[in-house]
């Protein structure tokens, strides 16, 4: 099976790390083997807020595996900055206001046109693990949520990274 190349992107970063956040730069970093992208539903999503806090609490376990996390929020930078002010996340918090990166990674939506217009009812969570050890980043794992709470646990993500390593 041929690995799927990961779509490259650049987004404003309201969290820890470089701003703007460029996937190509992170893939070239010597201390990064994997990039975990957490595609969120929207600013108001309680499950999303819970997820980033759970990952933050155990972020050192990702770092120990040479894995970097970036949460992708389909909101303007100001809204992402508000999350960062509230949670002090130790990883990147990217503002994908146009939703272009979520779309490039096939973030699922429900309810057709209505869902595409209103993230709160339509956009579902997605988690993607990118393997950046080769010449170009590839998609190594994907979990496309079918409901607002359908997302892998921190333990599941760490196990996926361990299996890939």
C-alpha positions in Angstrom: 0.0 0.0 0.0 1.4 3.4 -1.0 1.4 5.9 1.8 -0.8 8.9 1.3 1.1 12.2 1.2 -0.1 14.7 3.8 -1.4 18.0 2.4 1.1 20.7 3.3 -0.2 23.8 5.1 0.6 27.0 6.9 -1.7 28.4 9.6 -1.5 31.1 12.3 -0.6 29.6 15.7 -2.1 31.1 18.9 -0.4 28.3 21.0 3.1 27.1 21.8 5.7 26.9 19.0 6.3 28.7 15.8 3.9 31.3 14.3 3.0 30.8 11.6 3.0 27.0 11.9 4.2 25.3 8.7 4.0 21.6 8.3 7.0 21.5 6.1 9.1 23.2 8.8 7.9 20.8 11.5 8.6 17.8 9.2 12.2 19.0 8.8 12.7 19.3 12.6 15.3 16.8 14.0 13.3 16.1 17.1 9.9 15.4 15.5 9.0 12.0 14.0 5.2 12.4 14.2 2.8 15.2 14.1 -0.7 14.6 15.6 -3.4 16.9 14.2 -6.5 17.3 16.3 -9.2 18.8 14.0 -11.8 20.4 16.3 -15.5 21.1 15.6 -15.6 24.7 16.8 -14.9 27.2 19.6 -17.9 26.2 21.7 -17.5 22.4 21.5 -17.1 21.0 25.0 -15.7 17.7 23.8 -13.0 19.6 21.9 -12.1 21.7 25.0 -11.9 18.5 27.1 -9.7 16.8 24.5 -7.1 19.5 24.3 -6.9 19.7 28.1 -6.4 15.9 28.3 -3.7 16.0 25.7 -2.0 18.9 27.5 -2.0 17.0 30.8 0.0 14.2 29.2 1.9 16.2 26.6 5.3 15.0 27.9 4.3 11.5 26.8 4.0 12.7 23.2 7.3 14.6 23.4 9.0 11.4 24.8 7.9 9.7 21.6 9.2 12.5 19.3 5.6 13.4 18.6 4.3 16.9 18.3 0.6 17.9 18.7 -1.3 20.6 16.9 -4.9 21.4 17.5 -6.7 22.8 14.5 -9.6 25.1 15.4 -11.9 26.2 12.5 -12.1 29.7 13.9 -10.3 33.1 13.6 -7.0 33.6 15.4 -8.7 35.7 18.1 -10.9 32.7 19.1 -7.9 30.4 19.1 -6.1 32.9 21.3 -9.0 32.9 23.7 -8.6 29.1 24.1 -4.9 29.5 24.7 -5.6 32.1 27.3 -8.0 29.7 29.1 -5.9 26.5 28.9 -2.3 27.5 28.4 -1.7 24.6 26.0 1.9 23.4 25.6 1.3 22.6 21.9 0.3 24.5 18.8 -3.2 25.9 18.5 -3.9 26.6 14.9 -6.5 29.0 13.5 -8.1 27.5 10.3 -10.6 30.3 9.8 -11.3 29.4 6.2 -11.5 25.7 7.1 -9.3 25.0 4.1 -6.9 22.7 6.0 -9.8 20.8 7.6 -11.2 20.3 4.1 -7.8 19.3 2.7 -7.7 16.5 5.4 -11.3 15.5 4.7 -12.6 16.5 8.1 -16.1 15.0 8.2 -19.3 17.0 8.3 -22.9 16.0 8.7 -26.3 17.4 7.5 -25.2 18.4 4.0 -25.3 22.1 3.2 -26.6 23.1 6.7 -23.7 21.2 8.3 -21.2 22.9 6.0 -22.5 26.3 7.0 -22.7 25.7 10.7 -19.7 24.0 12.4 -21.6 23.4 15.7 -24.0 21.0 14.0 -22.1 19.8 11.0 -18.3 19.6 11.5 -17.2 16.4 13.3 -13.8 15.8 15.0 -10.9 14.2 13.2 -7.5 13.0 14.4 -4.6 12.5 12.0 -1.1 11.2 12.8 1.5 12.2 10.3 4.8 10.3 9.9 7.4 13.0 9.1 10.5 10.7 9.2 10.7 10.4 5.5 11.3 12.8 2.6 7.6 14.0 2.7 5.0 13.8 5.5 2.6 10.9 5.1 -0.7 10.1 6.7 -0.1 7.2 9.1 -3.4 7.1 11.0 -6.8 8.7 10.7 -9.8 8.7 12.9 -12.8 10.5 11.5 -15.5 11.1 14.1 -19.1 10.2 13.4 -20.4 12.2 16.4 -19.1 15.1 18.5 -17.6 12.7 21.1 -16.2 10.2 18.7 -12.5 10.8 19.1 -9.5 8.6 20.2 -8.4 8.7 23.8 -4.9 9.9 24.7 -4.0 6.2 25.4 -5.2 5.2 22.0 -3.1 7.9 20.3 0.0 7.0 22.2 -0.5 3.3 21.3 -0.8 4.3 17.6 2.4 6.3 17.8 4.1 3.4 19.5 2.9 1.0 16.8 4.2 3.3 14.1 7.6 3.8 15.7 
